[in-house]
Amino acid sequence: MLFPIGPQLDEVEALRRAWDPSMAAEIPAHITLVYPVEHPGVEALRERVKGISGRERAFRVCLGDFRAFPPPDAGCVYIDVRDDDGRLAALRKEAAAPPFNPVEFPAHMTVIHPRTSDRAAEFWRAGGIQDAKSPLMIDAIFITSFENGKYAVEARFPLLQA
């Protein structure tokens, strides 16, 4: 996982708490780098991330527009993550490369997850959705676990300073 840092993250977290307080309590706003179904196990993922973090530099991404996934992920509202310089895409490509089994999924930051909130339609009807565009810094890769209804950071791999 990538936990971006930046001044506008407070606004994103406020939106998440307002529209999906359960998910906001489980895990901070994040960008998933490698999904659990993509890697063969935590040790393989740990070794992959350790190697990547030793040679990749911190970088910026920007938040884009609010969007919704189509079925079967209907009810998920997210903020598009813009990767203007291609660094996020390159990092993901390397992190999920074979023998991992990558899936296609757009880079995003979830605001409402249908597993924990049924308020997506209400979100869109509310109108006046604030502009979430803002640069954020990615300075580390995290390995997380999910236990007792919460995510926990198992390891943090800092990226080289830019």
ABEGO torsion letter per residue (X at the ends): XBBBBEAAAAAAAAAAAAABAAAAAABBBBBBABBAAABAEAAAAAAAAAAAAAABBBBBBBBBBBBBBBOAABGBBBBBBBBAAGAAAAAAAAAABOABBBBBBBBBBBABBAAABAAAAAAAAAEGBBBABBBBBBABBBBBBBBGGBBBBABBBBBBBX
